[in-house]
Structures are given as C-alpha cells and as structure tokens.
C-alpha cells in the first residue's frame, strides 16, 4: 500500500513483490490490498477520527497497518479477534512494538463505536463513496440521473466475465461445459459473446482457456468487434493494442483480416503476442507511438478500419482497479485529453475514404469522451459521426456510454467516425 500511495499501480506492486507460497495467503494479500484501495478515503477518515494526531512520515507503515485492520473489521469475513490480534502482532514484526497498545486501542474503539463514527463521516458524500472530492463532483455532475446506482456500483466487486470464441463453440454449449465443470455462470443479457460467472475462478479451471476457446474480458469491452463493422479482407489497425483483448476479439469476430496491432510499450506488446498464440491467431505487431507514426511501413498504409482504444483515466474500471482512486489527479485528465486528441488526429490520416474509426475509452468523464469527439469533428470537416446502437449503453453526445451498475458492464465510451467519400 505504501508503494501505491507513492504513485505505483497496485497490479504492478503485487506482480513485483514476493509471491506468498500458499494460495490462501496470496488471495488474502490481494483481498486486503484491493479492499483498502477501494475504501481508502473512508477508512482514512475513520482512523483519523480516532487518532489524537497523525503519524510521523517515518511511521506511515503504521497508518497503513491501521487501515488494513479497519478494513478487516468493517468489510471482511475475518473474525474480529483474528483481525485485531494479527494487526497488533504486525507492529512487532515491523519493529515498532511501542505502537501495539495504540493500534489495539484504535481498532477496539472502531469495533465498539463504528456506527456512531461512520454516521459522522458519511455526512460527506465523497467520503462515504471513498472518492476524492474532484472525482466525486465530476461523476455526479456528468451523470445526475444515474448518480446513485453508478456511485454504488463503483464500490462493488466486479464480476468475472468471459468472451466465447463462437467460431469454435456456441455460448450455450460453453455454458453447459462450465456447468459440467462445476462453475456456475449465466448468459449476459445484451452482449451475445459474454458469459458472467457467479464467482471468479482461476483461468486454469476454465475449459479450453489454453486454446483460446474463451478469454476473460468485460462485456462492455467485447462490443468493439461488432461496432467496427468488419468484413473479411479488410485492412485493420488496432492502435494502443496492448494487452490484446480487443485484438483477439476483432480476429475472432471476423476471420481473414489483415490486422496490424500497434502499441508504444514493447513489453506490453508481448502480452498481445501471448494472447494471439493462445488462440492460434496472427497479426502484425509493431512497437510504435501511434500519435507520431514516423516512417514505419505500417504508417504508409491506409486502413479500412481503425480501433483507437485510447489511454484514459480508466475511471470506468475502478471496480477492477480501485487504486485509480488514489493515483489519479485532476491535472491528469487534461493531459490525457491532449494525448487522446493527438492519437485521433494521427490515426485519422491513416484511414481510407469511407473507412470507419472507432474511438473507445474506459472512462466515465465527458472531457475524454463526448467532448473529445465533438472537438475532433470540429477539427476535421472530412469526418462524420455514425450512430451506434444502444443496448447496452445510452446516448452520450455523438457516442454511446456504458455505465457500471446500469448496463451490466464496466464503464466504456464508444464513438464511430467515418471518413467522407471525397476525402483525399
């Protein structure tokens, strides 16, 4: 947690750290880490209300330890006596046994007085939903009619969703295979390739995962292939392709495409290659900055379809990545919007006449979504918006917005842009 507070992603921290030998310990470490990130601001407010003064900088580890103890008491199934004893014992492991009495006293008061304490801090809605003030306001202002279900959903645990490769097996047949393997699931109500598991499982338990029969991908992310209006033989550019979920979905949706997958991160591009190999599919992989194509052969082509899965605030996937609440800053949004605009403008130059470019983010913020598309159209008089279907999702400017808790998906924005036939 200290590393996350210093600006590192939780996924990166967990991947880089020493792996616990026991699977149960590994699961517990992830549960506590993700849980504290999800509820950080609320836990922080509760702990602060019980401390006479904040810890010194050199004792930030004790502050985080109290948050972990508080999370166990309020949000986990760990018996209170176990949560208390292990948290107090950890002060000794940290070499700070002088704090044992303090930690024990704070957590016991929280256990006794939590109803009164939470009633006090929850008068602030942003604290109640464990969001920074600026992000709470941005979400509430953007989605006033959907405000409460959206905010509640962002605090929930996301489902594990599968995308079925329907070239190989029908969704109904794969569902039957899951049931035979003792894995409960349901058909997604609006996304025809998606299955939703009742309880997440390790991917090695999924029948046919190693051969690409299914992939793990949120239902909202699975829409890209259909919204590109793909046809065999087309030349397709997948910009910002890593880790390759949408690359795979495009090729499984429509065979016989000439697909080029580009990503600025050579290391993350290896994940695209891994996903393609698992499914037995091929694409041209290029490590490059799509906002500055340079002289690479891929950048001399004109593409019939371009997917711009743009880098964004990722506010729509906070259920899966709760550390976003701690890492994102207001200034990031303007910087990301500039980056998105640069990528859109550069990719537009590579689109063939009558071609379609699909702009996608996993953001809930208008500056990155509807406003970004409006700004693009004002810069390019040879572009026009194409109306995409809703279900899931609802109209948002020239695009479609999917909202957690409302559309049975994570938060995604889609907008389709067409090059006019007379463009040069």
N, C-alpha and C positions, 0 to 999 in steps of 0.2 A: 504493500500500500504506500509506503514512503516513496518508492520509485514512481508510482502513478502520480502522487502529489507533486513530484518533481518534474512531471511532464512526459513520462513514458507510458506507452499503451499497456493496458492490463494483459492483453494477449501476448505481447512481446515479453513482458516481465515473467509471466508464467512459463512461457516457452524456454526462456533463457535460464531460469532458475533450476536448482537441483530437483530432479523428479523424485517424489516420495516412492519408496519401494512398494508400499501397499496401495492397491487401487482405492481402498476406502479413504486412506489419508489424502490421496490425490484429489478425490472427489470432494472431501471436506475442505481442502485448501481452496479449491475453485469456488465452492459454495460460499465460503466466508469472504473471499476476495470480491466476487461479483456482488454479493449481498451488501457489503459495506459500501461499495461504489454506488449501488443503486439507491441506497438510503443515506448517503454520506451527510448531506446537509441537515437532515432531520436528526440523525444520530449525533452530529456535532453540536447542534443546538441543545439537545437533551443533556449531553455530557457537560457542556459549558455552564448550563444552569445549576449543575451540582458541584462545580469546582469554584473555590474561592478566587483563584487566579489561574491563568493559563500556564501550561508547562513552558519551561525554557526551551530554546531551539534544540539544545543537545538532548532533550528528553521528548522529542517528537514521537519517538517509538512508544513511549508510554501513552501518549494521547491516542495513537492508532490502536494500541492494545485495548484501551477503554472502549473505543468504537467497536472493535471486534467482540468484546464481551457484551456490550449493549445490544449488538445485532443478534447475538445468540439468545439473549434473554427475550427480546421482543419479536423476532422474526423466524427463529429456527425451532426445530423439534428437539433440540438438545436439552436434556433435563436441566433446570436451573442450577441445581447443586453442582453438576458437572461443568457447566459454563463458568460458574464462579470459581471453582477450585482450579480449573486449568488456566484461567486468566490470571489468577493470583500467582500460581506456580510459575507462569511465564515471566513475571517480574524478576524472579530469582535467576531464571535462565538468561535473562538479559543483563545480569549482574547488577540489578537495581532492587535488591530486596528491601531497601529502605522505603520503596513505594508500595509494598504489599498491602499494608494497612490502608493506605489511601485508596488504592484500586478496589479493595474489598468493600470499603465503606461506600464509595460512589456507586458501585454496582448493586449493593444491597439496598441502598436508598432508591435507586431506579426500580428495582424489583418491587419495593413496597409502595412507591409513590408514582408509578408510571402513568396512571390515569390522570392524576392532577397535573403532572408535568407535561404530558402530551397535550392536554387541553389548553395549557398556556401557550406553548409554542405553535400549535396548529391554528391559532388565530391568523397567522401569516400564511396565506395560501401557497406561496412559493416554497416556504419551509415545509409545509405539510406534504407537498409533492416532491420534495427534495430536489428542487431545481434552482439554479442561480436566478436572481431577480430578472436579469435581462432576457434570459431564455424563456422563463415563465411568461413574461409580458409578450414576447414575440409570438409564442404559441397561442396564448389567449386572444391576442389581437387578430391573428391570422385566421383562427377557427372559432369564432364566438359561438356559433350554433352547435358545434361539436366539442366544445371545450371540455366538459366534464368527462365524457367517455374517453376522449383522447388522453387527457391527463391521467386518468385511472389506468388506462391500458399501458401507458409508458412505464408504470410502476410494476406491471405484471411480468411473469416469466413467459417468454415466448415459446410457442410450440415448435417441435421439430417437424419440418415439412420436407417431403420427398418429391422429386420430379421423376416421373416414369418415362423411360425411353420407349415410346409407343411404336417405334419401328420394330421393336423386338417382342413386346408383350403389352397386352391391354392393361389399363389401370385396374379393371375389375379382377383380372387374373392375378395381377401382382398383389392386390389386396387379399385375395384368397391365400396366396403364398405367405403373406405376413401372418395371417391368422393361423396357418398351419405351423408357423414357427413360434407361435405364442406371443405375437406382437400385435397389440390392438391398434387399429387405425380407422380412419373414416375418409370418404371421398370429400375433397374440397368442393364447396357448393358452387363456385363460379369459375374456377381455373381447372380446365379439363385434364391437365397433366399432373395435378397435385394430389398428394395424399398427406393427411395430417395424423401424426402419431399421437396416441393418448399420453404416452410417456416417452421421453427421449431414450434412445438406446445407443450403444456403441455401433459405429458403422460396420464393424466386422460381424455384427449379428444380422445385418440386412441381407436377405437372399440376393445374390447377383451383384452386389455393390462392386466387387473387384473387377467385374467385367463390364461395368457401365450400365447395367440394367436400370439402376436408379442412381440419382445424385441427391445430395442434401442441398435444398435451395428453397427459400421462402416463396410462397405462391405469387406474391407481387412481382418478384424478380423473374418469374417464369413467363411473363407476358411479352418479353422483348421479341422473341422469335415471331410470334403472330403479328405484332404491331409493325414489324418491318415489311410485311407483305412480300415475303421471299418467294422466289421461283428458281427452279434448277437452272444452272448455267450462269447465274449472276455472279458478278464480282462484288465481294462484300468486304468492307473494312470494319474491324472491331477495334475502335480506339479505346485506350485505357483498359485493356482487356483483362489484366490480372484480377483475381486468381483464376479466371477462366470459366466460371459457372455459366455466364451468358454465351460465351464462345461455344461451349458444349451444347447448350440449348439450341442455338442457331443451327448448328450442323445436324443435330438430331431432328429438328423441326423440318428441315428441307435438305435432302441429300444433293450431292453434285454441285455444291457451291465452290467458288474459288475464294476462299476466305483468308484474309491477312489480319493477324492479331498483333496489335502494337501495344507496348507498354514501356514507360520510361524506366521502370525498375527491372533490371536484368534478373535479379534474384526472384522476384515475384513472377516473372515470365516463366521460370522453371516450373512453377505450380500449374500454369496453363498447359505446359507440355505434359506434365504428370496426369492431368485430368483427361487430356486428349488420348494419351496412351492407354489409360484405364478403359476408355470407351471404344478404342480401336478406330479413332478418327484422326484426320490430318488437317493441318492448316499451316500457312507460312507464319512463322513467329519472328517479330522484329523488335529489338530494343531501341526505342527512339522516343523523342519528345514530339507528340503529335501537334503541339502548338508551334513547333519550329521544325517542319519536316526535313529541311536540308535537301541533300542531293541523292538520298537513297532511292533505289529503283522503285520501291513501294510508293514513294511520294510522286512519281511521274505518272502514275495510273489515274484513270477516272473510274470511280466506283458507282455501281448501280444502287447500292445500299450502304449506309454508314451508321454504325451504332456509336454514339457518344455517351458512354456510361461515365459521366464526368466525376472528377474528385469533388467532394462536397462536405458539408458539415456532418453528415451521417446522423442527423437528428431523428430521422425516421426509423433508425435501427437501434435506438437507445435501449430497447428491451434486451437486445443481444450484446450490446457494448455499453454498459452503464457507465464506464469510465469517461465517456463523452461528456457527461455532466461536469466532470472535474477538469477535463483537458481543454474543452472548447472555450474560446474567449470572443467577446463581441467583435473585435477587430478581425478575427479570422473570417467572418462572413464576407466582409467587403473584399478581402484578399482572395478568397475562394471564388467570388463572383467575377473578379477580374480574370482569374485563371480559366474559369469556365468560358468566358467570352472569347478569350484568346484561342482556346481549343475549338470552339464552334466556328470561329472565323477561318481558322486554318483548315479544318476539315471540310468546310463548305467549298473551298477551292478545289477539292478533290472529288466532288460529287458530279456525276454525269447529268446532262439535261434530262429532265423528267425523273431524276433519281430521288430517293427518299432518305432523309437523315432523321434518325430517332434520337432525341435528347432525353436522357434518363438521369435522375438523381435519386438518392435515398435520403432526401431532405424534406423537412416539413415547412421550410421557410420560403416565403414568396420571393425574396430577393434572389434566391438561387433557382427559382422555378418559373412561375408565371411572369415575373418581372424580367427575368433573364431572356425569355423567349420574345417578349414584347420588344426588348432592346435590340435583340438580334434582327427581328423583322424590320425595325426602323433603320437598321444599317444596310440591309440587303433588299433592294427592290426587285430582285430576281427570285425571291423566296416567297412561299405562301404556306400557311398552316393547313394541315389536313386534320379533320375532325376524327378523333379516335373514339371507339366505343367505350362506354362505361359499363360497369358490372364485371368486376369490382371497380370502385372509384367513382368520382364525381367531377363535374366540370370545374376547372380552375384556370381562368384566362383562356389561352389557346390550347391548353393541355388537359390532362386528367390527373387528379391527385388521389392516391390511396392512403387511407388513414388507419393506423393501428386501433384496434378496438371497435372499428366500424366496418371495415371491409374484409376482416378475417385475413389480413396480411400485415406485413410491416409497412412503413411509410415510404411510398415511392411516388415520383412525379414522372409522367411521360408526355412528350410532345413530339409530333411528327411534322417535319418540314419538307416541302417539295421544291425542287428546282424547276422553275418555269421552262417551258419547252424552248423559248427563244434565248435562253442564257448562253453566253459564249464561253 
